[in-house]
Amino acid sequence: MMTISGQELADLMQASAQDAVVFARNEFDIELDGSDVSVALADEALSKASARIKSASEEQTIFTISTIFGAYVGEVFRRQHGGEWIYDTSIADAPAVYLQFNELTFAFTGVAYQRLMHEPHVSLAKYLEAARKQAGLAAH
């Protein structure tokens, strides 16, 4: 089982968020600038990436794209409101990364995965809005 320190995870998620910026720009000419408006553009990039995935057998690609875009939106939330990335190993076969804010946890990478896997009704922008509402926060 992998272990990772809080700082290592924070650094990894920040780097992953930057990877999403580069990927969106290089693959789809979409500029992600860390703003709330750009979160809707992240949804657009995921939809375009989803169209390229031929099957669920592209597991590593799916995992990577879900992680970088989940990290991107999570980092938008974290930079504006705070929070800490946590690595949950409570399910040994399916560890997960969440953004913890006070007593709440948000599954930004899981939402990105759903969007990527052809569930267009799932939206990172709507999830971000719902996360803020649940936490009693206003958009920036």
N, C-alpha and C positions, 0 to 999 in steps of 0.2 A: 504494500500500500504506500502510495506517495504521501509525503508530508511536505508542507510548504509553510513558511513563516508568513505572518501578516504583511510584513513589508515586501517580501518576495511576491506575494499575491497581488498587492497593490501595484507594484512595479509592472508585473506581468499584465494586469488588466489595463494599465495606462498605455503600455506598449501595444497591446491588442487593439485598443481604441484608435491609436495612431495608425495601425495597420488597416483598420476599416476606412480611415480617411484616404489613405494611399490607394487601397483597392477600389473604392468608389470612384476616385478621380481617374485612375488608370484604365479601369474596365468599362466605366459607364459615363465618364465625363460629368460626374456629380460631385459638387463641392460640399463637404461636410465641415462646418466651421465651429461646431460646439454650441450653436444656438438652438433654441427650441424649434425654429423653423426647419433646421437641418435634420431633426429627428424624423419628420415626414419624408425627407429625402432619403433617409436610411431605409425607411419602409420601401420606397421606390427601388432602391438598389437591391434590396432583398428579393423583391418581386422579379427583377431582371435576372438576378443570380439563380433564382428558383427555376426560371425558364431554361437555364443552361444545364441543370442537373438532370441527367437522364434516368437515374434510378437511385433507390436508397442504398445501393451497393457502393456508392461514392461516399462512404461513411466518413472518411477523414476530411474530405472537402466540406461536407455538410457540417461536421463538428467545428472546423476552423472558421467557416463563414459565420455560423451561428455565434461562436464565441467572440469574434472580433466586433460584430455589430451589436451584440448584447453588451459587450464591454463599452462600446462607444456610447450607447444610450445611458448605461449605468454611470459612466463618467460624466455625462451631461448633468445627471441628477446629483452625483457626488460633489462636483465642483460648485454647484449652485447651493446645495443644501447640507452637504456633509454626508457622512456614512462611511462604512468600512466594508471592504470585500471579505467574504468568509468562504472557506472551502469546507463543504459539508460532506463527510465520509460516512454518515449514518447508514447509508445504503452502500455496502461495500462494492457491489458490482456497478453502481451508477453514482459515483461522486458528482457533486454539483457545486457551482459557484453562485453565490447570492450576494446582493448588496444589502447590508444590514443598516437600518436607520432607526435609532432608538430600539424599540422592541420588535420592529417590523423587519421582514426580509422580503426582498424583491428579486424575482427570477428573470432578469432582463435577458440572459442568454437563452433560457427556455422559451421565452416569447419569440426571440429571433429565430429559434429553431422551428417553432410552429409556423411562422410566417414563411420561412424558407421552404418548408415542406408543403407548399401549395395550400395554405390556409389563409387566403387573402383577407378574410374578415378579421384576422388577428393583426393588430397594429401596434408597433412600438410606440408611436405617438400617443395612441389612446391609452396604452399601458402606463406610459410616463405620466400622463394626466391623472389616471386613476391612482397611481402610486402617490403622487403629490396630494391628492384629495384625501386618501387614506391616512397620510401622515399629517394632514392639517396644514399643508404648505401651499403657497401661491406660486404660479409660474413666474419665471424671470423674463 
